[in-house]
């Protein structure tokens, strides 16, 4: 099954308008955070979510709009309460870049356990659908593994009936390690699939920087006759074990182009060839 396209609202200037564009094009998932759009993303999405009661929405906890980061239990509880008060609902609440919370691996896991315990309370009460971890470098720096996150969730829940439901990480030509690992049947994407956890790819265009870095030769290798934007989605869509690709897109034309490319992933042998060329420098 191909990965689906969801709207990521990081670096989207008019969040409400972008959400309506994506939803009118058939999007089924929106991803946001309290600190996005200078702290206004939740407010801008609230009316949209009321108009589209069937759309899934994920948000995060960890950063406040002023840039402060914490995954302490009291902060997670307070911020999740605030998010629900504005958004009205949340299918997933991601612990946002938890690797920033402590430099020691053991303490980081303690911090995650405390955060998970709070989110288990919200999920058990039916106030959120579940929770997850959205990370930039946590998997690549080996701060934690999917198996370790599942273990912490089991402890937080007091049983194996936990509510850990998603992992989010950057996946692109620039951040290609998860793709290489998934092709070998290892790494966080494969581990998430085995654990029944939904995987989300963030930053498929690496913050919009990737298209300018792609040479015509590379684009042609990925998908002959394509353009850099579409080629990036042709490639990410071929990554094994990936469920959702989050893209910060504002226009209908760009949304349709990304969705079309994502639905037509390149063959696995070509994906391997592209990765081999990149690794060779």
C-alpha positions in Angstrom: 0.0 0.0 0.0 1.4 3.4 -1.0 2.0 6.1 1.6 -0.7 8.8 1.8 0.0 12.5 1.7 -0.8 14.6 4.7 -0.5 18.3 5.4 2.4 19.3 7.6 2.0 22.9 8.8 5.6 23.7 9.8 6.7 26.8 7.9 3.2 27.2 6.4 2.4 30.9 6.6 -1.4 30.8 6.1 -2.2 27.6 8.0 -6.0 27.8 7.8 -6.0 28.4 4.0 -3.4 25.7 3.4 -5.6 23.2 5.4 -8.7 24.1 3.4 -6.8 23.6 0.2 -5.4 20.2 1.2 -8.8 19.1 2.5 -10.6 20.2 -0.6 -8.1 18.0 -2.5 -8.9 15.0 -0.4 -6.4 15.1 2.4 -7.4 13.0 5.4 -4.7 14.1 7.9 -3.3 17.3 9.2 -0.2 17.6 11.4 0.6 20.7 13.5 2.2 21.8 16.8 1.5 24.6 19.3 4.7 26.5 18.3 4.0 26.5 14.5 3.1 29.7 12.7 4.5 31.8 15.6 2.1 30.0 18.0 -1.0 30.7 15.9 -1.3 27.3 14.0 -3.8 25.8 16.4 -6.0 28.9 16.4 -6.0 29.0 12.6 -6.9 25.3 12.4 -9.7 25.3 14.9 -12.4 26.5 12.6 -11.2 24.2 9.8 -11.4 21.2 12.0 -15.0 22.1 13.0 -15.9 22.2 9.3 -14.2 18.8 8.6 -15.1 16.6 11.5 -13.8 13.5 9.7 -10.2 14.6 9.2 -7.6 13.2 11.4 -5.3 15.7 13.2 -2.0 15.2 15.0 -0.3 17.8 17.2 2.7 17.8 19.4 3.9 18.7 22.9 7.4 19.8 23.8 7.9 23.4 22.4 6.0 26.4 23.5 5.7 29.3 21.0 8.6 31.2 22.6 11.0 28.3 21.8 11.3 26.8 25.3 11.5 23.0 25.2 10.3 20.6 27.9 8.8 17.1 28.0 8.4 17.2 31.8 5.1 15.7 32.9 3.6 18.9 34.1 4.4 20.7 30.9 3.1 17.8 28.7 -0.2 17.8 30.7 -0.6 21.6 30.6 0.2 21.9 26.9 -2.0 19.0 25.9 -4.9 20.5 27.8 -4.3 23.8 26.0 -4.1 22.1 22.6 -7.4 20.2 23.1 -9.1 23.4 24.3 -8.2 25.1 21.1 -8.3 22.3 18.5 -11.2 20.5 20.1 -9.6 17.0 19.5 -6.4 15.2 18.6 -6.0 11.8 17.1 -2.3 11.7 18.0 -0.1 13.9 20.3 3.5 13.5 19.4 6.3 14.2 22.0 8.2 16.7 20.0 12.0 16.2 19.6 12.4 14.5 22.9 16.1 14.0 22.2 16.5 17.7 23.2 15.4 17.1 26.7 18.6 15.6 28.1 22.1 14.7 26.9 22.1 11.4 28.9 20.3 8.5 27.3 19.1 7.0 30.6 17.6 10.3 31.8 16.1 10.9 28.4 14.2 7.6 28.7 13.1 8.5 32.2 11.8 11.8 30.8 10.0 10.0 28.0 8.4 7.5 30.4 7.0 10.4 32.4 5.6 12.1 29.3 4.1 8.8 28.1 2.4 8.2 31.4 0.6 11.6 31.1 -0.4 10.9 27.5 -1.6 7.4 28.5 -4.0 9.1 31.0 -5.4 11.3 28.2 -5.8 8.3 25.9 -7.3 6.1 28.5 -9.9 8.8 29.2 -10.7 9.0 25.5 -9.5 12.5 25.2 -6.9 11.7 22.6 -6.7 8.8 20.2 -3.1 8.0 21.1 0.4 9.4 21.1 3.8 9.1 19.5 7.2 10.6 19.1 8.2 13.2 16.4 11.9 13.4 16.2 14.5 15.0 14.0 17.6 13.0 15.1 16.5 10.7 17.9 16.7 7.5 15.7 19.8 8.5 13.8 21.7 9.5 17.0 20.5 6.2 18.6 18.9 8.2 21.5 16.2 5.6 21.3 14.8 2.8 19.2 11.2 1.9 18.3 11.5 -1.2 20.5 12.6 1.0 23.4 9.7 3.4 22.9 7.3 0.5 22.9 8.9 -0.8 26.1 8.4 2.6 27.7 4.8 2.8 26.5 4.1 -0.6 28.1 5.5 0.5 31.4 3.5 3.8 31.2 0.3 1.9 30.4 1.0 -0.8 33.0 0.5 -3.5 30.3 1.1 -4.2 26.6 -2.2 -2.4 25.8 -0.5 0.9 25.3 -1.6 3.8 23.1 1.8 4.5 21.4 0.5 4.9 17.8 3.0 6.9 15.7 6.6 7.8 15.0 7.6 10.7 12.9 11.0 11.4 11.4 12.6 13.2 8.4 12.8 11.1 5.3 14.2 12.5 2.1 17.2 12.4 -0.2 19.0 14.5 2.3 17.9 12.4 5.3 18.1 9.1 3.5 19.3 6.8 6.3 15.8 5.6 7.2 15.2 4.6 3.5 18.5 2.7 3.3 17.7 0.9 6.5 14.1 0.1 5.4 15.4 -1.4 2.2 17.5 -3.8 4.3 14.5 -4.6 6.6 16.0 -2.7 9.5 15.7 0.7 11.2 12.8 2.6 12.7 10.4 2.3 9.7 10.7 -1.5 9.6 10.5 -1.7 13.4 7.4 0.5 13.4 5.6 -1.6 10.8 6.4 -4.8 12.8 5.1 -3.1 16.0 1.9 -2.0 14.3 2.8 1.7 14.7 2.0 4.3 12.0 5.1 5.9 10.5 5.2 9.5 9.3 7.8 11.1 7.1 8.5 14.7 7.7 10.5 17.2 5.6 10.4 15.3 2.3 11.7 18.4 0.6 14.1 19.2 3.5 12.5 22.5 4.4 12.1 23.4 0.7 15.9 23.3 0.2 16.0 19.9 -1.6 14.8 20.8 -5.1 17.5 23.4 -5.6 20.1 20.8 -4.6 19.0 18.3 -7.2 20.9 18.2 -10.5 19.1 17.4 -13.7 21.0 14.1 -13.9 19.8 13.1 -10.4 16.2 14.0 -11.3 16.4 12.0 -14.5 17.8 9.0 -12.6 15.0 9.1 -10.2 12.2 9.6 -12.7 12.9 10.5 -16.3 11.0 13.5 -17.5 10.2 14.6 -14.0 11.0 17.8 -12.1 12.8 18.1 -8.8 9.7 18.5 -6.6 7.9 15.6 -8.1 11.1 13.4 -8.2 11.5 13.9 -4.4 8.0 12.5 -3.8 8.5 9.7 -6.4 11.5 8.6 -4.3 10.0 9.0 -0.8 6.9 7.1 -1.9 9.1 4.1 -2.7 10.4 3.8 0.9 9.3 0.5 2.4 7.2 0.7 5.5 6.2 4.3 5.2 2.6 5.1 5.9 2.2 8.9 5.8 4.3 11.7 4.1 3.7 15.1 5.6 4.4 18.0 3.3 4.1 21.7 3.9 2.1 22.7 0.8 -0.1 25.8 0.3 -1.2 25.7 -3.3 -3.7 23.2 -5.0 -1.4 22.8 -8.0 1.6 21.8 -5.8 -0.6 19.5 -3.6 -2.0 17.7 -6.7 1.5 17.3 -8.2 2.9 15.9 -4.9 0.0 13.5 -4.4 0.3 12.2 -8.0 4.0 11.6 -7.6 3.6 10.0 -4.3 1.1 7.6 -5.7 3.6 6.5 -8.4 6.7 5.4 -6.4 9.8 4.4 -8.4 10.7 0.7 -8.5 12.8 -0.6 -5.6 15.8 -1.4 -7.8 15.9 2.2 -9.1 15.6 3.4 -5.5 18.6 1.3 -4.6 20.5 2.7 -7.5 19.8 6.3 -6.5 20.9 5.6 -3.0 24.1 4.0 -4.2 24.9 7.0 -6.4 24.3 9.3 -3.5 26.5 7.3 -1.1 29.3 7.3 -3.7 29.3 11.0 -3.6 
